Amino acid sequence: MALPFFRGSRKYVSSSGFLRATRSGLCRNQLLLQRTLVAVPRPPSPSFLRKVLECSEMSLGKPSTPVLPSSTPIELSRVMSLDDANPNGNVHGGVMLQLMEQAGEVVANRHCNRNTNPESPVVAAVVRVDHMDFHRPMFVGEMGRIQAAITYTSKHSVEVTVDAWAENVLRGNCRHTNTATLWYVTTPALEQMDEAKELRVVPVPRISELTPKQLEAGRLRYEAQKTARAEASGEPLDFRHDASRNEYEPEKHTVLASQNTLANIVLPSDCTVTGHLMGGVLMKKMDEAASICSASHCGTLCVTACIDSIDFHSPITCGEVMFVTARLSYISGKSMEIEVIAEAEGLKVGSRRVTTTAYFTYVAIGKDLRAITVPPLQLRTDSERVV
């Protein structure tokens, strides 16, 4: 089932002005979106997945042979709408995170399933975003083009490099907007659907197209992210408010004044076919919490400058409640570092667990869309000074 992105007439804002887009004028783009982005229904049962696999093998009486190798870079394209933008018409950083993670997941799944038994597929899950840079903004009305390619594989993980481009369909020019490095691991798809089984990571196929120099550089990146991930797996600082302090009237420009928590129940539309929350959906929510935190501190519009790292410690399943908390950890001139922690709580269990940790960097922009000075952060407790 394709996503109905266009519902009637709307006005879109582009970098060159206003672009009026109607259903008839964007029918070609709508067809492209229907081919590249697919909605996720309610998580199916293992027997349903086996039937889908059997039907795919019955096409024309024999398995289909792909034209391109599974390691070939892919591209997802989508027109940016008003729902994707902030008040200035820039595409929200969380939207870019979600699209880039989708592209990374597709190329990782293609690669990891090329030599597996069709009756025992594996599913790639993002475990770390090593770094993400926002080079230039993307605007409403432009075509977002997301390209992904596998750049290294270890025994159990896959490194995917993702680039984002903004295409002005009226002028025909493109510009590079984002770069990210994501790491994935794979688990058996049928085991992910069985809540009684503990998830296990399985080996991934190696890529043979790399030169010895590229392999050594990839190994160093792998060791670096492995070390950083181990350091991030420790218990994060407690974000919960101190009951002895007045939460309702916090002092201006303090950590508590801009700290916020977003809570959402995980719906089937947010999940993969195995019933786990998609990494892109979670990253978008984390970016939203960081955006609210930065704007509350500065009193003006703020945009994502880069993401230092995102570590995924455990999955979130359908039906759980996720809590995303963001608070300022450091301010330097015109930029802000924001620590974001995601937690999950089962409705029956009632206890929370930390699932994801990240650090976002934001800059405040003025009316001329240029970076402005950020108010200094007032530290009031020992825990705030430690951060």
RAZITA-V236116 format. One line per field, one symbol per residue. ss: DSSP state (a for helix, b for strand, c for the rest). phi: phi as a letter, one per 20 degrees, with the letter a starting at -180 (. if undefined). burial: 1 if it has 16 or more other ideal C-beta (glycine too) atoms within 10 Angstrom, else 0. A space follows every 50 residues. Layout:
ss: ???
phi: ???
burial: ???
This chain:
ss: cbcccccccbbbbbccbbbbbcccccaaaaaaaaaacbcccccccaaaaa aaaaaaacaaaccccccccccccbbbbbbccaaabccccbbcaaaaaaaa aaaaaaaaaaaacccccccccbbbbbbbbbbbbbccccbcccbbbbbbbb bbbccccbbbbbbbbbbbccccbbbbbbbbbbbbbbbbaaaaaccccccc cbcccccccccaaaaaaaaaaaaaaaaaaaaacccccccccccccccccc cccbaaaacbbbbbbccaaabccccbbcaaaaaaaaaaaaaaaaaaaacc cbbbbbbbbbbbccccbcccbbbbbbbbbbbbccbbbbbbbbbbbccccc cbbbbbbbbbbbbbbcccccbccccccbcccaaaaac
phi: .efffdcmebddddfeqdcecdfffdffffffffeddcfdefgeegffff ffffffeeflnbffdffdffefgdcdcaffdffedegenfffffffgfff ffffffffffffdfdefgecfdcecfdadfabddebfddfneeedddcbf dacdfcccedeccdcddefeemdcbfdbcbccdccccgffffeeffeefc edfdfeedeeegfffffffffffffffffffeffffffefffffdffecf ffmefffdfbcdcbefegfedffendgffffffffffffffffffffemb fccfeacfacddebfddfnedddddcbfdaccmdccececcdcccffefn decfdbcbcddccecefemdfcfegfeeedcffffff
burial: 00000100000111100010100001001101100100010010000011 00000000000000000001101101111110011100111111111111 11111111111110010000111111111101010011111111111111 11110011111111111100000000111111111111111110000010 00011010010000000100110010001001000000100000000001 00111111111000010001111111111111111111111111111100 11111110111110111101011111111010001111111111100000 0001111111111110000000010010000001000
